[in-house]
Structure formats: structure tokens, C-alpha cells
């Protein structure tokens, strides 16, 4: 379980997507360097940590990577749900606007049709409010997933640093 982080200031989705893409590229670059065996020049001369510590650290790194994958999957799922909620909200808005337009254009002698359109308009507005509430919940889940991903990335980076710098103490 990761420690609770203070709530960040509200950011736009575009800012969040941009931050995530930068962080994703950074993590991928660092992972590629680690897979390729690239180390700092000062680390090359260091003796390797003993086998017991190395195995424990490798297990911890694997565990952190799994947690990171799960958090990224949760983030992606929340992003998908937020997109679906936005699309649903947009459709409901279009339907409500179309119903309102039909209501305004209806001749005065169509009282029952006007009442029907008013009911449909109210139903659509209520559905739109529900979609907006769901959208807010999805954004909150997305922010939570983002915090969890960031925390796991920091832990993974710390685990890698600890692994490569263990012999310096």
C-alpha cells in the first residue's frame, strides 16, 4: 500500500495526458537502458551486491513492476470510461437540444405532443446530469490512478537506484 499523497491542484485532462506521456517515455527510456545493461561509468567498477540481496531486490522490482502495470491498466480503464462518459454526455446534450428545438417549433394546437416533448426533454436533462455525475466520478478515479502510478514509478526508480548503488555504503 502506498502512502496517501496530498490532493494535487485540479488539472485539465490535456495536462494530465501530456504529463503521463512524458513520464511514460521517461520510464520506457530508463527501462530500455536497464535492459541493455547501460550503467553510469562510476557503477561499472563497483562490485556486484551479494546474491541474497540481489535476488530479494529483483523480486521487489518484479513486484513493483506488476503493481505499476496494474495501476497503468486501471488508469487506462478510467480514461476509457471517461471518454465513454464524455461521448454519452455529448449525445444526450445533442438530443436535448434537438428536443428543445422541436418543442419551440411545434404549432400551438399540438398540446399532447408538446407535453410529450417536455417530458422527454426533462428525462434527457436528468440523464445528462447523471452522465455528468458519472463523468466526475471517472475523473476522480483517473486522478487516483494517476497518483498510484506516480507513486509506483517512484518506488520502482528507488528500487533500481538501490539495486545499482547498494555496494557504495
Secondary structure, DSSP 8 states (H G I E B T S, - for coil): ------------HHHHHHHHHHHHHHHHHHHHHHHHT---HHHHTS----HHHHHHHHHHHHHHHHHHHHHHHHHHHHHHHHHHHHHHHHHHHHHHHHHHHHHHHS-TT-HHHHHHHHHHHHHHHHHHHHHHHHHHHHHHHHHHHHHHHHHHHHHHHHHHHHHHTGGG-
